[in-house]
Amino acid sequence: MELKERVNAALQKTRVFLQADGGDVELVDVLPDGTVKVRLMGACGGCPMATLTLKQGIERILKEEVPEVKSVESV
């Protein structure tokens, strides 16, 4: 499976939690250096806890599921 597909599959696991709070996440790009670019949407887009969600939630899960992921950035 291609890296972008694996990242997208791992993101599905985070979507359940985000959607429960009225938000979502969209995969924008996966760079060759292991950086994943995502867009937080809905309630997550303007949430004061968005940075924590990004680093402690989404990034942690992606790194566990896809070892090639080095960091996750919101765009």
C-alpha positions in Angstrom: 0.0 0.0 0.0 1.3 3.5 -0.9 2.4 5.8 1.9 -0.4 8.3 1.3 -3.0 5.5 1.4 -1.6 4.2 4.7 -1.7 7.7 6.2 -5.3 8.2 5.1 -6.3 4.8 6.6 -4.7 5.8 9.9 -6.5 9.1 9.8 -9.8 7.2 9.7 -9.1 6.2 13.3 -8.9 9.8 14.4 -12.0 10.9 12.5 -14.3 9.0 14.8 -13.2 11.1 17.8 -13.2 14.4 15.9 -16.6 13.9 14.3 -18.1 13.1 17.7 -17.2 16.7 18.7 -18.4 18.2 15.4 -15.0 18.3 13.6 -13.1 16.5 11.0 -9.6 16.2 9.4 -8.7 16.2 5.8 -5.4 14.9 4.4 -3.8 17.6 2.3 -0.4 16.1 1.4 2.3 13.6 2.5 5.8 15.0 1.8 8.9 12.8 1.1 10.5 13.8 4.3 7.7 12.3 6.4 5.8 15.5 7.0 2.0 15.1 6.8 -0.1 18.1 6.1 -3.7 18.1 7.3 -6.6 20.5 7.5 -8.7 20.6 10.6 -12.4 21.3 9.7 -15.6 22.0 11.4 -15.5 22.6 15.2 -11.8 21.6 15.1 -10.8 24.4 12.8 -11.3 27.1 15.4 -11.0 25.2 18.6 -8.5 26.5 21.2 -7.4 22.8 21.7 -6.6 22.3 18.0 -2.9 22.2 18.5 -3.2 19.7 21.3 -5.5 17.6 19.2 -3.1 17.8 16.3 0.1 16.8 18.2 -1.2 14.6 21.0 -3.9 12.9 19.0 -3.5 12.9 15.3 0.3 12.9 15.2 0.7 10.3 17.8 -1.7 7.9 16.1 -0.1 8.5 12.6 3.4 7.8 14.0 2.2 4.6 15.6 0.4 3.3 12.5 2.8 4.6 9.9 6.5 4.7 11.1 7.6 6.9 8.2 5.6 9.8 9.5 7.9 12.3 11.2 5.6 15.2 12.0 2.0 16.4 11.3 1.3 20.1 10.4 -2.0 21.9 10.0 -2.5 24.0 6.9 
